């Protein structure tokens, strides 16, 4: 039996000064894919850019 590739993931705990919600997740996806906003609640949400190295592209 042949074994598949082995992957090692390294996780780190990130601290940020913002409180995120599901609207923050939506705002993050919108920012990554340059989608604009889908509604009024995500326009005021803070994208989770502090959780990504180098910010959101």
C-alpha positions as CSV (number, residue, x, y, z in Angstrom):
1,X,0.0,0.0,0.0
2,X,1.4,3.4,-1.0
3,X,1.0,6.3,1.4
4,X,0.0,9.7,0.3
5,X,1.9,12.9,0.9
6,X,2.3,14.0,4.5
7,X,1.5,17.5,5.3
8,X,2.3,19.5,8.4
9,X,0.3,22.6,9.2
10,X,1.5,25.2,11.7
11,X,-1.2,27.2,13.5
12,X,-0.6,30.3,15.5
13,X,-3.0,32.2,17.8
14,X,-3.5,35.7,16.5
15,X,-4.6,38.6,18.7
16,X,-6.4,41.6,17.3
17,X,-8.1,44.6,18.8
18,X,-11.3,44.2,16.9
19,X,-14.4,42.1,17.7
20,X,-15.3,40.2,14.6
21,X,-18.7,38.9,13.6
22,X,-20.1,36.9,10.7
23,X,-20.4,40.3,8.9
24,X,-16.6,40.7,9.3
25,X,-16.2,37.4,7.6
26,X,-18.4,38.5,4.7
27,X,-16.6,41.8,4.5
28,X,-13.3,39.9,4.3
29,X,-14.5,37.7,1.4
30,X,-15.8,40.8,-0.4
31,X,-12.5,42.5,0.0
32,X,-10.4,39.5,-1.2
33,X,-12.5,39.0,-4.3
34,X,-13.2,42.7,-4.9
35,X,-17.0,42.1,-4.8
36,X,-18.3,45.3,-3.3
37,X,-20.8,45.1,-0.6
38,X,-23.9,42.8,-0.5
39,X,-25.9,44.7,2.1
40,X,-25.9,47.4,4.7
41,X,-24.6,45.4,7.6
42,X,-21.4,44.4,5.9
43,X,-20.5,47.9,4.9
44,X,-19.8,48.9,8.5
45,X,-18.1,45.6,9.4
46,X,-14.3,45.5,9.9
47,X,-12.6,43.0,7.5
48,X,-10.3,40.5,9.2
49,X,-7.2,41.8,7.5
50,X,-5.2,41.6,10.8
51,X,-5.5,37.8,10.7
52,X,-3.6,37.5,7.4
53,X,0.1,38.1,6.9
54,X,0.5,41.1,4.8
55,X,-3.1,42.1,5.0
56,X,-5.8,41.5,2.4
57,X,-4.7,41.9,-1.2
